[in-house]
Amino acid sequence: MVDRKDVGSWLEGPSSRTQGTGEWPGQRLGLAQHGPGSVARFGRRFVGLVIDWVVALLTARGLFQVPLPFSEHAATGTQSFIVLGIFAVMNVLLVGTIGTTIGHRIMGLQVRSVAGGRATPAQALVRTVLLCLAIPAVIWDRDGRGLHDKVPNTVIVRVR
């Protein structure tokens, strides 16, 4: 269950989301400070997300003739939802089975359950729905996990 203490209160300000002296993201979860098994930082996660979105765009272009961004014809609203749908299906299937998307794999990341092991298909589904809503993905806690990871009790870690 997500608690106000996990995300920090707006009354407490940004200091409620920062680590104290000697703390690191993932320490409360029993994760390493650096290297494999540590919480993935924003840069790697963002590049992985961009790679996954490009794969979804190219798949939508190939299967449904959805125009690419910056092309002569802009995509319609329906076509944009096709791309989002492909992105969602990719995430649910790949995270729910092998624990990583194409972008995550390239960046050396994996989605794991906080309880240990790969994320379950149910966790992958909940995580993907919240990720596609976008807002939960930009609200983080002090461990660098967005609400889309906190609700299903998952974390993205480095594997290399």
N, C-alpha and C positions, 0 to 999 in steps of 0.2 A: 504494500500500500504506500502510495506517495504521500509524504507528510510535509507540512510547511517547513519543518526543520531541515529536510533534505534539500530543498531548493533555496531556502533562505527567505527571509521576509523583506519586503520592500522597505519596511521601517528600519531594518537593521543595515540596509545599504549593501554595497558590493563586498564589503569585508566579510560578510557571512558566507560568501562563496569561495573565499581564498583559504589556502592552507596555512596552518600555523608553522612555527619554526620546526624544521625537521620532518614535516609531513610531505607526502607526494600524492598525486592522483592515483587512486586505487589501493592505497594503504589500508583503508577501512575495509576493503574487499579482499584483502590478503594477496594482492598482486604485487609483482616486482616493481621496483622503482624505475629501472631502465631495461631496455632490450626485450627479448622474447618473453611474453607473459605479462608485459606492462600495458597499461591503458594506452590506447592509440591516441596520439595528439591530433589536434584539429587539422593541421596541414595534410597529413596522410589521409585522414578521413574525407576531407574535402576533395582531394584529387581522385580518390576512389569513387566518390559520388559523381564527379564530372565524367569519369570514364564510363560508369554505369549508365548515365543519362545519354551519352553519345551512342553507346551500344543500343539503347532503346530507340533513339532517334533514327539510327541507321536501319534497325529492324522494321520500324514503322514505315520508313521510306521504301524498303524492299517489299514488304507485304501489302501495304495499304496506300502507297504512293503519297504519303504525307510529305509536304514540302519541307526541305531542310531550313533551318534558320538562316536569315540573310539571303534567301533565294528570291527570285523575281516575284513569286506569289507567296503571300503569307499564309500560314496554316489557319484554318478555321477553328472555332472553339471545339468542335467535335474531334477534329484531327489532333488537337492538343491533348484531349482526353485519351485518345488512342495511345499516344506516347506515354502518358502517365500510367495507363493500364498495362502496357508492356513492361514498363519499369517495375510496377507492383508485382506482376506475375513473375518476373525474373527474380525479384527479391524474395518472394514467398517460397518459390521452388528451390532456389539455390541456397538461401540461408537455412531453410527448413530441412534440407537434405545433406549438404556438405558443409554448411556453416559459413560460407563465404560467397560473395558475388564476384563477378569478373573483375570489377574495379578493386574490390578488397583483395582478391588473390594477387593482382598485379602489384598492389602496394604493400603486400605482406601482412594483411589484417585478417582477423576472423571474429565472427560474432559468437560469443559463448554465453552460456547460462551462468549466472552468478553462483548457482549451486554447484557448478562444475560440469564440464563436458560441453558439447555443442548445444546450440539452441534447439529446442523442440519445434516441430511444425506449428504448434499452437502459439508459441512465443514468436516465431517468425511472422505469423499472420498478424498478430496484435502489433508487433513492431512495425511492420510494413504499412498497416493502415495509418498509424500515427505518423510515420515518416512522410507518407503522401499528403497528410494534412499540413505539413511544413512547420506550423507554429510549435508543436511539441519538440521538434528537432532543434530549435534555437533557444530553448530554455534548459540550461545546464545546471548540474550540481557541482560541488567541489571536486568530484572525481572525474569530471569531464563527460558525464553521461547525460544525454538529453532525456526529456520525458519519454521519448519513444523507446529508450532503453530502460528507464526506471520502471515503467508500468509492467512490461513483460519480464522484468528482472534479468536483463541481459547486459553485456558489456562488450565493447569492441577492443580486442587486444592485438598486440603485435605478435606475429609468429616467426619473424626473422629480424 
